[in-house]
């Protein structure tokens, strides 16, 4: 539902709800949930059930809308952080490959890519299905990228955990989870 109470004009799905039930993150291809949604792709939105407001979060830090679709939102317990997958190449600078995992901070308006190696290099293949921790510090995700950690030679998708608690790429940590 749009902030003005108008029902969406297209399909919505993939929901995630904050711990207290106030915020609901979802994917929608509707173009009437927020003003200026002209990209024609799936976007990620957050609806505030208390205020009735709906905002789009699959945006670059400068507010630019994505140039391709986004999906699979996961919202932190307090609703501040939303992790999502996007195939858009303009949410962060230097994005030249594949679908990535991003986190949007609803307080600061900053969007960061978290499906990167500890040196900041982008993944060399697709990443999907993010799940953010209650406090927003950790993001687990599924990836076909083989360059996120050294020694990833199994030619199969893996599950990674990104620690957002650091002050930059040198403090990011990935823990590959071996599920065999």
WORABEL-V429817 format. One record per residue. N is the residue number from 1. RES is the residue in three letters. SS is DSSP state (@ for helix, = for strand, . for the rest). Layout:
# WORABEL-V429817
N | RES | SS
N | RES | SS
This chain:
# WORABEL-V429817
1 | UNK | .
2 | UNK | .
3 | UNK | .
4 | UNK | .
5 | UNK | .
6 | UNK | .
7 | UNK | .
8 | UNK | .
9 | UNK | .
10 | UNK | .
11 | UNK | .
12 | UNK | =
13 | UNK | =
14 | UNK | =
15 | UNK | =
16 | UNK | =
17 | UNK | =
18 | UNK | .
19 | UNK | .
20 | UNK | .
21 | UNK | .
22 | UNK | .
23 | UNK | =
24 | UNK | =
25 | UNK | =
26 | UNK | =
27 | UNK | =
28 | UNK | =
29 | UNK | .
30 | UNK | .
31 | UNK | .
32 | UNK | .
33 | UNK | .
34 | UNK | .
35 | UNK | .
36 | UNK | .
37 | UNK | .
38 | UNK | .
39 | UNK | .
40 | UNK | .
41 | UNK | .
42 | UNK | .
43 | UNK | =
44 | UNK | =
45 | UNK | =
46 | UNK | =
47 | UNK | =
48 | UNK | =
49 | UNK | .
50 | UNK | .
51 | UNK | .
52 | UNK | .
53 | UNK | .
54 | UNK | =
55 | UNK | =
56 | UNK | =
57 | UNK | .
58 | UNK | .
59 | UNK | =
60 | UNK | .
61 | UNK | .
62 | UNK | .
63 | UNK | .
64 | UNK | .
65 | UNK | =
66 | UNK | .
67 | UNK | .
68 | UNK | .
69 | UNK | .
70 | UNK | =
71 | UNK | =
72 | UNK | =
73 | UNK | =
74 | UNK | =
75 | UNK | =
76 | UNK | .
77 | UNK | .
78 | UNK | .
79 | UNK | .
80 | UNK | .
81 | UNK | =
82 | UNK | =
83 | UNK | =
84 | UNK | =
85 | UNK | =
86 | UNK | =
87 | UNK | .
88 | UNK | .
89 | UNK | .
90 | UNK | .
91 | UNK | .
92 | UNK | .
93 | UNK | .
94 | UNK | .
95 | UNK | .
96 | UNK | .
97 | UNK | .
98 | UNK | .
99 | UNK | .
100 | UNK | =
101 | UNK | =
102 | UNK | =
103 | UNK | =
104 | UNK | =
105 | UNK | =
106 | UNK | .
107 | UNK | .
108 | UNK | .
109 | UNK | .
110 | UNK | .
111 | UNK | =
112 | UNK | =
113 | UNK | =
114 | UNK | .
115 | UNK | .
116 | UNK | =
117 | UNK | .
118 | UNK | .
119 | UNK | .
120 | UNK | .
121 | UNK | .
122 | UNK | =
123 | UNK | .
124 | UNK | .
125 | UNK | .
126 | UNK | .
127 | UNK | =
128 | UNK | =
129 | UNK | =
130 | UNK | =
131 | UNK | =
132 | UNK | =
133 | UNK | .
134 | UNK | .
135 | UNK | .
136 | UNK | .
137 | UNK | .
138 | UNK | =
139 | UNK | =
140 | UNK | =
141 | UNK | =
142 | UNK | =
143 | UNK | =
144 | UNK | .
145 | UNK | .
146 | UNK | .
147 | UNK | .
148 | UNK | .
149 | UNK | .
150 | UNK | .
151 | UNK | .
152 | UNK | .
153 | UNK | .
154 | UNK | .
155 | UNK | .
156 | UNK | .
157 | UNK | .
158 | UNK | =
159 | UNK | =
160 | UNK | =
161 | UNK | =
162 | UNK | =
163 | UNK | =
164 | UNK | .
165 | UNK | .
166 | UNK | .
167 | UNK | .
168 | UNK | .
169 | UNK | @
170 | UNK | @
171 | UNK | @
172 | UNK | .
173 | UNK | .
174 | UNK | =
175 | UNK | .
176 | UNK | .
177 | UNK | =
178 | UNK | .
179 | UNK | .
180 | UNK | .
